[in-house]
Amino acid sequence: MAESLIRIDHVDGQLRGVVLEIFAPPAPSAQPLCEECVGELKNQPVVGLSILRATPEPNGQQARGEILNPEDGRIYQCLLRPIDGGKALEVRGYIGLPLFGRTQRWVRVP
């Protein structure tokens, strides 16, 4: 089941992801805030928050960058790789080495 809807756009040669909608888990508020974030992101609404920034590699097979987890407020390094003929995106967030991370499968909405 989808937890959120993220729009990914090309902006100045980078991929940028913004939260458009949150589906699950049910939040105590209809407009959850990034309470665990630090700095200027602290207590900002999660909907509308830019959580992903990555630069495509020259071969076009993957992109590397950073991803914010609004649940814990941490920024992780990430690898993005299109799969299933571009119908989905493999998103791996990690600290240090990609070996030490977690992978999610994000499905493209037509």
C-alpha positions as CSV (number, residue, x, y, z in Angstrom):
1,M,0.0,0.0,0.0
2,A,1.3,3.5,-0.9
3,E,2.3,5.7,2.0
4,S,2.6,8.9,0.1
5,L,2.6,10.6,-3.3
6,I,5.9,12.2,-4.3
7,R,6.4,14.3,-7.5
8,I,9.8,14.0,-9.0
9,D,10.9,16.6,-11.5
10,H,14.1,17.5,-13.4
11,V,15.3,20.9,-12.1
12,D,18.6,22.4,-13.3
13,G,20.0,18.9,-14.1
14,Q,18.9,17.4,-10.8
15,L,16.0,15.2,-9.8
16,R,14.0,16.8,-7.0
17,G,11.2,15.1,-5.1
18,V,8.4,16.9,-3.3
19,V,5.7,15.3,-1.0
20,L,2.2,15.9,-2.6
21,E,0.1,13.8,-0.3
22,I,0.4,11.4,2.7
23,F,-1.8,8.3,2.9
24,A,-0.4,6.2,5.7
25,P,0.3,5.7,8.5
26,P,-2.5,7.7,9.9
27,A,-1.0,10.8,11.4
28,P,-2.4,12.5,14.5
29,S,-2.8,15.6,12.4
30,A,-4.3,16.0,8.9
31,Q,-1.3,18.3,8.2
32,P,1.7,16.6,9.8
33,L,4.8,18.6,10.5
34,C,8.4,17.6,10.2
35,E,8.8,17.7,14.0
36,E,12.1,15.8,14.0
37,C,13.7,17.9,11.3
38,V,16.4,20.4,12.2
39,G,17.1,24.0,11.1
40,E,14.7,25.6,8.6
41,L,12.8,22.4,8.1
42,K,11.8,22.1,11.7
43,N,8.0,22.0,12.1
44,Q,7.5,22.6,8.4
45,P,4.4,20.9,6.9
46,V,5.4,17.5,5.4
47,V,3.1,18.1,2.4
48,G,5.0,20.4,0.1
49,L,8.4,19.5,1.6
50,S,11.3,18.8,-0.7
51,I,12.6,15.4,0.4
52,L,14.8,14.3,-2.5
53,R,17.7,15.7,-4.5
54,A,19.8,13.6,-6.8
55,T,22.1,14.0,-9.8
56,P,21.7,11.5,-12.6
57,E,24.9,9.7,-13.6
58,P,26.1,10.2,-17.2
59,N,25.1,6.6,-18.2
60,G,21.5,7.4,-17.1
61,Q,21.2,4.1,-15.2
62,Q,21.1,5.6,-11.7
63,A,21.2,8.8,-9.7
64,R,23.0,9.7,-6.5
65,G,22.0,12.3,-3.9
66,E,20.2,12.8,-0.6
67,I,16.8,12.0,0.8
68,L,15.1,13.3,3.9
69,N,13.1,11.0,6.1
70,P,10.4,13.2,7.7
71,E,9.7,10.6,10.3
72,D,13.1,10.8,11.9
73,G,14.3,14.1,10.5
74,R,17.5,12.6,9.2
75,I,19.0,13.1,5.7
76,Y,20.4,10.0,4.1
77,Q,22.5,9.5,1.0
78,C,20.6,7.7,-1.7
79,L,20.8,5.8,-4.9
80,L,17.9,5.9,-7.4
81,R,17.6,3.3,-10.1
82,P,14.7,3.0,-12.6
83,I,13.3,-0.6,-12.7
84,D,10.5,-2.4,-14.6
85,G,11.1,-0.4,-17.8
86,G,10.7,2.9,-15.9
87,K,7.4,1.9,-14.3
88,A,9.1,2.0,-10.8
89,L,12.0,3.5,-9.0
90,E,14.3,1.6,-6.6
91,V,15.3,4.1,-3.9
92,R,18.1,3.0,-1.5
93,G,18.7,5.3,1.5
94,Y,21.9,4.7,3.4
95,I,24.6,6.1,5.7
96,G,28.2,5.7,4.6
97,L,28.0,2.7,2.3
98,P,25.0,1.5,0.2
99,L,25.5,-1.8,1.9
100,F,24.2,-0.3,5.1
101,G,20.8,0.9,4.1
102,R,17.2,0.2,3.2
103,T,15.6,-0.1,-0.3
104,Q,12.1,1.0,-1.2
105,R,10.2,0.5,-4.5
106,W,8.4,3.6,-5.6
107,V,5.8,3.0,-8.3
108,R,5.1,5.5,-11.0
109,V,1.5,6.8,-11.1
110,P,0.3,7.3,-14.7
